[in-house]
Amino acid sequence: MKKPSRNMPKYKVNLADKIFSYSFILLMLLGCVTAMWFYTTAVAVSVVFMISICTWAIIKGGQAWKQKADTIKETRKGESICSFTKAFDFRQIDTWIIRAVYEELQEYVGKDYPIRPEDKLIDDLEIDEEDLALDIARVISQRTGRSLDNYEKNPYCHKVTTVRDLVMYFSHQAKSIT
């Protein structure tokens, strides 16, 4: 008998990926400091100006996203994974897939953000296609025990636009051997 989905294992972070990410950030900061130290004052001022503009744009974008998320939270009060699961025929679809998709997308967009099956991944949840394909799909695959091999044979291949489509995509993927 299969374990209930609430007992599904959490994603195991690959230490090499984590070290690479931190090393990349450290090298970028080191490059900025080196540029300001060794180059002329004009170059240093322009680097500081560009960093300031980028920081301002990131902060403004974050504020707009927070306002949108707060509005959606208010309209979806009381919803949880239970209401999400009821939108699917959980006797036909593996509950591990439903839970993994819900938890990983919830983690990506924010802890208290209630996900609905009809939410559009790119437009509503503002999930980047590369993050979806490279990060989120890999985590869901590992947690559910579904393989990402032969994805081109999946009827939902290149047709995943909503959260429901993502659940259906993984329900059509074969179980991994390992």
C-alpha positions in Angstrom: 0.0 0.0 0.0 1.3 3.4 -0.9 2.0 6.0 1.8 -0.4 8.9 2.1 0.8 12.1 0.3 1.3 13.9 3.6 4.2 11.5 4.3 5.8 12.2 0.9 9.6 13.0 1.2 10.8 16.5 1.0 13.2 17.6 -1.8 16.8 16.8 -1.2 19.0 19.8 -2.2 22.0 19.0 -4.3 25.0 20.5 -2.4 27.0 21.1 -5.6 24.1 23.4 -7.0 24.1 25.3 -3.7 27.8 25.8 -3.7 27.8 26.9 -7.4 25.0 29.5 -6.7 26.8 31.0 -3.7 30.2 31.0 -5.5 28.6 32.9 -8.5 27.1 35.6 -6.2 30.4 36.0 -4.4 32.3 36.3 -7.7 29.9 39.0 -8.9 30.3 41.0 -5.7 34.1 40.6 -5.9 34.1 41.8 -9.5 32.2 45.0 -8.5 34.6 45.7 -5.6 37.6 45.1 -7.9 36.2 47.4 -10.6 35.6 50.2 -8.0 39.1 49.6 -6.5 41.3 49.5 -9.6 39.5 51.5 -12.2 39.1 55.2 -12.5 36.6 57.2 -10.5 34.3 57.6 -13.6 34.0 53.9 -14.0 33.4 53.4 -10.3 30.7 56.0 -10.2 29.0 54.5 -13.3 29.1 51.0 -11.7 27.6 52.4 -8.5 24.9 54.2 -10.5 24.0 51.0 -12.5 23.8 49.0 -9.3 21.5 51.7 -7.7 19.2 51.7 -10.7 18.9 47.9 -10.7 18.3 47.8 -6.9 15.6 50.5 -7.3 13.9 48.5 -10.1 13.9 45.3 -8.1 12.4 47.0 -5.0 9.6 48.6 -7.1 8.8 45.3 -8.8 8.7 43.6 -5.5 6.3 46.2 -4.1 3.9 45.7 -7.1 4.0 41.9 -6.7 3.3 42.2 -2.9 0.2 44.4 -3.6 -1.1 42.0 -6.2 -0.5 39.0 -3.8 -2.2 40.7 -0.9 -5.3 41.4 -3.1 -5.5 37.8 -4.2 -4.9 36.5 -0.6 -7.9 38.6 0.5 -10.2 37.1 -2.1 -9.1 33.5 -1.4 -9.3 33.4 2.4 -10.0 30.0 3.9 -8.7 28.1 0.9 -6.0 25.4 1.4 -4.6 22.2 -0.1 -8.0 20.6 0.6 -9.9 22.9 -1.7 -7.1 22.5 -4.2 -7.4 18.7 -4.1 -11.2 18.7 -4.5 -10.8 20.3 -7.9 -9.2 17.1 -9.1 -10.5 13.5 -9.4 -8.0 12.3 -6.7 -9.1 8.7 -7.3 -7.7 8.9 -10.8 -4.7 11.2 -10.3 -1.9 10.3 -7.9 -2.3 12.4 -4.7 1.5 12.7 -4.4 1.4 14.7 -7.7 -1.4 17.0 -6.5 0.4 17.7 -3.2 3.9 18.1 -4.7 2.6 20.6 -7.3 0.6 22.6 -4.7 3.5 22.7 -2.2 6.2 23.5 -4.6 4.3 26.3 -6.4 3.1 27.6 -3.0 6.8 27.7 -1.9 7.8 29.5 -5.1 5.1 32.2 -5.0 5.1 32.6 -1.2 4.1 30.6 1.8 0.6 31.9 2.4 -0.4 32.3 -1.2 -3.4 30.0 -2.0 -2.9 28.3 -5.3 -5.9 27.4 -7.5 -5.9 24.9 -10.4 -7.0 27.5 -12.9 -4.2 29.9 -12.1 -2.0 30.6 -15.1 1.6 29.8 -14.3 3.2 32.7 -16.2 0.5 35.4 -16.1 -1.1 34.9 -12.7 1.7 33.4 -10.6 4.5 35.1 -12.6 6.6 32.0 -12.7 9.5 32.2 -15.2 9.4 29.4 -17.8 13.0 28.5 -17.1 12.4 28.2 -13.4 9.4 26.0 -14.1 11.3 23.8 -16.5 14.6 23.6 -14.7 13.9 24.0 -11.0 10.2 23.4 -10.1 9.7 20.4 -12.5 12.9 18.7 -11.2 11.8 19.1 -7.6 8.3 17.8 -8.3 9.8 14.9 -10.3 12.0 13.8 -7.4 9.3 14.1 -4.8 6.7 12.2 -6.7 9.0 9.5 -8.1 8.1 10.5 -11.7 10.7 10.5 -14.4 11.3 13.4 -16.7 12.6 11.1 -19.5 10.6 10.9 -22.7 8.8 14.1 -21.9 8.2 14.7 -25.6 5.7 11.8 -25.6 3.6 13.3 -22.9 0.3 14.7 -24.4 0.8 17.9 -22.2 4.3 18.5 -23.5 4.6 22.2 -24.4 1.0 22.8 -23.4 1.4 23.5 -19.7 -0.1 26.9 -19.0 -2.1 26.4 -15.8 -1.5 24.7 -12.5 -4.1 22.0 -13.6 -2.0 21.4 -16.7 1.1 20.9 -14.6 -0.7 18.3 -12.4 -1.9 16.5 -15.6 1.5 16.6 -17.1 3.1 14.8 -14.2 0.2 12.3 -14.0 1.1 11.3 -17.6 4.8 10.9 -16.9 6.1 7.4 -16.2 7.3 6.4 -12.7 11.1 6.5 -12.3 12.9 3.2 -12.0 15.2 4.2 -9.2 
